[in-house]
Amino acid sequence: MSDQPHILVVDDDRRLRDLIARYLGEQGYNVVTATDAADARDKMKSLAFDLLVLDIMMPGENGLELTADLRTESDLPILLLTARTEVEDRIAGLETGADDYLTKPFEPKELVLRIQSILKRTRPAQHATPQRRVIKFGAFLFELDRRRLFRGEEPVYLTEAETDLLAQLAGRAGEAVSREELSSSASESDESVPESSGSRQVDVQVTRLRRKIESDPRFPRYLQTVRGRGYLLQPD
């Protein structure tokens, strides 16, 4: 998985955002989602991405404005999504510096083909030494590719289950991940864990992980519970 492209999906439509993330994840991509431009900027501070899938029509800073601003400092590949079909809109998107443009509604397979085409064109031109993908929270640093946790320069021992949990949360840092999603992954990686007890296993691993990363596990600052939604890893 460490060699798979890391994609940031930005769309204010939660249903579409989740559908895209789920489909791209099934295709082997590492996916993080953001609800708007401000959220996307926060995610990009903590993680390095290979491609940005960006909706144009969003409240606040829209996709065209974000694209234009990013182009002043970055060559990050960008695929724009929009419900607008006029040629002028497509041209405007490309003129801001986007690499491609996809009109809604679209077939998921077409999205994947567009992403593959962009990455094929752009990845060879990127730096030969890729930026290390890490998440920082407090005194801790988690390497997503190598799945290693450090406190300062000292490695922190994690069990395989704790590592899996932290990797899932770190891969979607700042976003609530449901207990069902986390337990489903746990069940897939360990056939001895019945699905019915998966959620309970997640709660147990969260408790154990908090003891290792929180100064006061009773009042967690980094591995937070989001009531009614699941768990969230809050990076710096």
N, C-alpha and C positions, 0 to 999 in steps of 0.2 A: 504493500500500500504506500510505502514512502516514496515510490517513483511515480505515483499517480498524480495528475494535475490537481492543484488545489484551487477551487472555484468559489467566488463570492457571488451569491444571488441576492440582488437588491430589488424588492418590490413591496409596495404598501398593501397589496392584496394578499392577505395571509393564506388563503386557500391556494392560490396559484403559486405563491412562494414555496409552500410546503410540498405541493405536487412536483414542482421542478426539482426541489432538493431531493425528494424521495427517488424520483426517476434517475437523476444523475448519480445518486448514490448507488443505485442498482446497477448502473453501468460502470461502476468502479472508481468514480471520481470522489475526491475528498471535498465535501461541500459545507460551507458556512453560509448562513442567511442573515440579511439585515432588513429592517423595516423601512428605512429611508436613508437619505444621503448622510445625515448626521451619524446614524448608527453605523453606516458603512465606513465612514472615516474612523470611527472608534475601533472597528474590527481591523482595519488596515494598519493601525498603530501597533497592534499586537501580533499580527500574522502577515506573512508574505503570501501573495496569491499569484497564480499563473494566468488567471482570466477573471474578468468581471462581467456578469450577466446583469444588465442594468435596465430597469423600467424607466421610460421617459417621463410619464405623467405621474408625479408624486407630489404630495403636499410639501411646502417649504422649498428647499433647493431641488429643482427637477433634474432629470437624468442628463439633459443636454448641458446644463450649467455645471454639474459635477464632472462630466466628461471633459468639458473645456478647461476646467480648473486643474484636473489631474494631468492633462496634457502639458501643462506648464512645468511639470516636475517629474513626470513618469511616462514610460512607454508601456505600461501595463495594458495588455490586450483587453478591449471592451466590445461586448456584443450588446447592442441596444434592443429593447423590446418596446413595442408601442401598438396601440389600437388604431393609430392613424395610418391611412393607406395612401395619402397623396404623395406624389413624387417629390414635391417640395420638402415634405417632412423627412423623407429618406435622405435627400441631399443635405438638409440641415444637420442631420445626425452624423453623416460622414464628414461634413466640413468641420465639425467640432473635434474630429480626431478619432471617432469610433472606427473599429476594424470591420464591423458588419452590422446588419440591421435586420431584425426579424419582426414581421407583423403578426399581431394577435388576431384571431386564434391560430395556433400552429400545432403541428404534430410533434410530439416529443422526440421522435426519431430525427426530424429535421433539425431540431435544436442541437441534438448530439452531433449531427453531421456538420453543422455550422461551427460548433466548438472545435471539433477535430480539425477542420480546415484552417481555422484561425491559429490553433496551436501548432499545426504543421508548418505554417508560414512564419510564426513568430518565435517559437522556442529556440531554434538554432541561433537566432540573433541576440538572445538574452545572454547574460553573463555566464561564463563557463562554470564559475563557482556559485551555485545557487545560495540564496540567503537561507540561513538555518531557520526553520520554523519553530518558534518557541512561544510559550505563554508565560508571562511573568505575573506573579501575585505575591505581594509582600516580599519576604526573603526567599521565596521559592521561584524556581524556573523549571518548566516542563518542556522537554524536547519532544515534539509530536512525532517526528520521523523515527527517532530512536526509542521513543516511549520510555524516557528516563527522567526522573525527578531529582532536582538538586536543591539543597538549602545552602545558599552561597555557592561555595565550590565543593561542598560535601554531598555525595550521592545519598538519597533517601531510599531505604529498602521498601518496596511495595510488593504485595503478593500479585499473582497474575490477575486475579479478579479486581483488585484495587487499581492495577494499571489499566485494565480494560475500561473500567468506569471513568477514571481520570482522562483517558484518551478520548472517550466519547464526549465528555463535557468540555474538554479543552478544544476539541475540533469544532465546537459550536459555542465558543466562549462568549459570555454575555447574553446567551439565549437559553431560555428554559427548555429542558429536554424532559419529556414525560417519563414517568416510571415505566409505562408500558414499552416505550422504545428501548429504554435501558435494560429492562428485564428480558425483552425479546432477543437482544444481542447477547445477553448473558446465557440464555437458554441455548442459542445457536452455538456458542463457543464451548458449552459444557453440557453434553447430552444427559448427564447424570442429574441435572437440575430440572425438575418438572416445571412447565410453564406456569402452573397454578401457584407455585411458590416463588416464581421469579421476582415479583414485586417485593416480596419480603426479603429476598436475597439482596436486592438493590439497597433497601433500607439498612441492612446490616453492613454492607460494604461502605455506604455513605458514612455511617457512624464510625467505622474503623478508620476511614480515610480522614475524617475530621480530626480524629485524635492525633494524626500525624502532621496536619497542616494548619490547624487552628490553635491560637493561643488559648482560647476558651471555647471548646466544642459546643457548649450549651448556647453560645451566642456567636454562631459562625459568621465570619466576615467574607470569606471567599467561596466556600461551598454552601450556597444558600438554598433554602427550601422556598419554592414559589407556590404559594397555596393554590390548590386546584389545578396546577399545571405540571409540577415536577421539581427537578433540581437544576441549579444554575451555577456555573463557575464564573465568578466575577474577577476578571483580570485587572491589573493596574491601568 
